Amino acid sequence: MEQSGVLFAVMKSFARPLLILLLCLPLLAQTAPAPAAQSAVAPVSYSTASAVQSTEGNPDVRVWVNTATGVYHCPGSRWYGNTKQGEYMTQAEAQKKHYRPAYGKVCR
């Protein structure tokens, strides 16, 4: 019976760190890859990314731009018209002024 008490104590001492590790694994998986892996991927310049973005989505959709953060929101989204600072404009205008879409998704 004494062996099971020791075994329980050992398991209990490992349970908390193991639980913390399991909870943090998703966050660790989202970190940047090792520098060697990054050098194999060609970097994307800001101008290339904005050129692709400016042709996406419906240019006539009226979006809400949070002028404090530079992010624009689509109609029906949580923050559409609900930020402290902002203004309405078309998606084409927002993209031309280099505002970025919320969550990286343009309005369709």
C-alpha beads as a LAMMPS data file, in Angstrom:
LAMMPS data file: protein, C-alpha beads

108 atoms
107 bonds

1 atom types
1 bond types

-500.0 500.0 xlo xhi
-500.0 500.0 ylo yhi
-500.0 500.0 zlo zhi

Masses

1 110.0

Atoms # bond

1 1 1 0.000 0.000 0.000
2 1 1 2.926 2.288 0.675
3 1 1 4.082 2.051 -2.946
4 1 1 0.749 3.357 -4.235
5 1 1 1.034 6.387 -1.905
6 1 1 4.477 7.197 -3.316
7 1 1 3.231 6.682 -6.850
8 1 1 0.289 9.029 -6.200
9 1 1 2.650 11.691 -4.797
10 1 1 4.901 11.453 -7.853
11 1 1 1.931 11.661 -10.244
12 1 1 0.525 14.621 -8.341
13 1 1 3.832 16.502 -8.576
14 1 1 3.862 16.082 -12.380
15 1 1 0.157 16.744 -12.969
16 1 1 0.222 20.542 -12.659
17 1 1 3.232 21.194 -14.946
18 1 1 1.851 18.711 -17.458
19 1 1 -1.529 20.443 -17.452
20 1 1 0.128 23.839 -17.950
21 1 1 2.185 22.447 -20.827
22 1 1 -0.895 20.977 -22.489
23 1 1 -2.750 24.270 -22.197
24 1 1 0.181 26.241 -23.636
25 1 1 0.893 23.969 -26.614
26 1 1 -1.506 25.787 -28.970
27 1 1 0.198 29.084 -28.122
28 1 1 3.642 27.604 -28.682
29 1 1 2.561 26.266 -32.061
30 1 1 1.663 29.802 -33.197
31 1 1 5.145 31.225 -32.590
32 1 1 7.397 32.135 -35.489
33 1 1 9.393 29.340 -37.114
34 1 1 13.121 28.952 -36.472
35 1 1 15.369 31.460 -38.285
36 1 1 16.654 28.740 -40.644
37 1 1 13.105 28.042 -41.801
38 1 1 12.389 31.739 -42.285
39 1 1 15.328 32.246 -44.632
40 1 1 13.955 29.575 -46.987
41 1 1 10.750 31.586 -47.497
42 1 1 10.892 34.657 -49.680
43 1 1 9.820 37.777 -47.778
44 1 1 6.738 39.615 -49.016
45 1 1 7.121 43.349 -49.268
46 1 1 4.399 45.650 -47.958
47 1 1 3.814 47.139 -51.385
48 1 1 3.192 43.670 -52.890
49 1 1 0.745 42.748 -50.137
50 1 1 -1.201 46.008 -50.472
51 1 1 -1.319 45.690 -54.269
52 1 1 -2.938 42.276 -53.972
53 1 1 -5.292 43.466 -51.251
54 1 1 -6.445 46.534 -53.191
55 1 1 -7.956 44.353 -55.929
56 1 1 -9.849 42.031 -53.582
57 1 1 -13.434 42.214 -52.413
58 1 1 -16.306 44.394 -53.550
59 1 1 -14.917 47.933 -54.006
60 1 1 -18.378 49.520 -53.574
61 1 1 -19.139 48.065 -50.118
62 1 1 -19.468 50.760 -47.465
63 1 1 -17.055 49.915 -44.616
64 1 1 -16.385 51.396 -41.199
65 1 1 -12.752 52.426 -40.696
66 1 1 -11.441 52.539 -37.141
67 1 1 -9.135 55.510 -37.653
68 1 1 -7.291 54.836 -34.391
69 1 1 -6.118 51.377 -35.497
70 1 1 -6.264 51.605 -39.295
71 1 1 -8.565 48.594 -39.555
72 1 1 -11.805 48.566 -41.537
73 1 1 -14.894 46.508 -40.699
74 1 1 -17.534 45.017 -42.996
75 1 1 -21.301 45.584 -42.607
76 1 1 -22.820 43.167 -40.112
77 1 1 -19.591 42.639 -38.183
78 1 1 -19.312 43.332 -34.451
79 1 1 -17.346 46.575 -34.750
80 1 1 -19.078 48.051 -37.829
81 1 1 -19.849 51.621 -36.729
82 1 1 -19.069 50.751 -33.086
83 1 1 -15.557 52.033 -32.414
84 1 1 -14.736 55.276 -30.646
85 1 1 -13.011 56.833 -33.653
86 1 1 -13.885 56.125 -37.232
87 1 1 -15.580 57.000 -40.465
88 1 1 -17.545 55.367 -43.255
89 1 1 -16.087 54.996 -46.753
90 1 1 -16.090 52.501 -49.588
91 1 1 -13.805 49.512 -49.405
92 1 1 -11.896 50.853 -52.416
93 1 1 -11.228 54.145 -50.584
94 1 1 -10.138 52.311 -47.444
95 1 1 -7.732 50.141 -49.410
96 1 1 -6.392 53.147 -51.315
97 1 1 -5.644 54.850 -47.980
98 1 1 -3.798 51.680 -46.892
99 1 1 -6.267 50.661 -44.211
100 1 1 -6.340 46.908 -43.650
101 1 1 -9.358 44.619 -43.370
102 1 1 -10.354 43.297 -39.952
103 1 1 -9.178 39.709 -39.400
104 1 1 -7.505 39.870 -42.838
105 1 1 -10.821 39.287 -44.617
106 1 1 -12.077 41.734 -47.221
107 1 1 -15.790 42.502 -47.631
108 1 1 -17.555 40.616 -50.419

Bonds

1 1 1 2
2 1 2 3
3 1 3 4
4 1 4 5
5 1 5 6
6 1 6 7
7 1 7 8
8 1 8 9
9 1 9 10
10 1 10 11
11 1 11 12
12 1 12 13
13 1 13 14
14 1 14 15
15 1 15 16
16 1 16 17
17 1 17 18
18 1 18 19
19 1 19 20
20 1 20 21
21 1 21 22
22 1 22 23
23 1 23 24
24 1 24 25
25 1 25 26
26 1 26 27
27 1 27 28
28 1 28 29
29 1 29 30
30 1 30 31
31 1 31 32
32 1 32 33
33 1 33 34
34 1 34 35
35 1 35 36
36 1 36 37
37 1 37 38
38 1 38 39
39 1 39 40
40 1 40 41
41 1 41 42
42 1 42 43
43 1 43 44
44 1 44 45
45 1 45 46
46 1 46 47
47 1 47 48
48 1 48 49
49 1 49 50
50 1 50 51
51 1 51 52
52 1 52 53
53 1 53 54
54 1 54 55
55 1 55 56
56 1 56 57
57 1 57 58
58 1 58 59
59 1 59 60
60 1 60 61
61 1 61 62
62 1 62 63
63 1 63 64
64 1 64 65
65 1 65 66
66 1 66 67
67 1 67 68
68 1 68 69
69 1 69 70
70 1 70 71
71 1 71 72
72 1 72 73
73 1 73 74
74 1 74 75
75 1 75 76
76 1 76 77
77 1 77 78
78 1 78 79
79 1 79 80
80 1 80 81
81 1 81 82
82 1 82 83
83 1 83 84
84 1 84 85
85 1 85 86
86 1 86 87
87 1 87 88
88 1 88 89
89 1 89 90
90 1 90 91
91 1 91 92
92 1 92 93
93 1 93 94
94 1 94 95
95 1 95 96
96 1 96 97
97 1 97 98
98 1 98 99
99 1 99 100
100 1 100 101
101 1 101 102
102 1 102 103
103 1 103 104
104 1 104 105
105 1 105 106
106 1 106 107
107 1 107 108
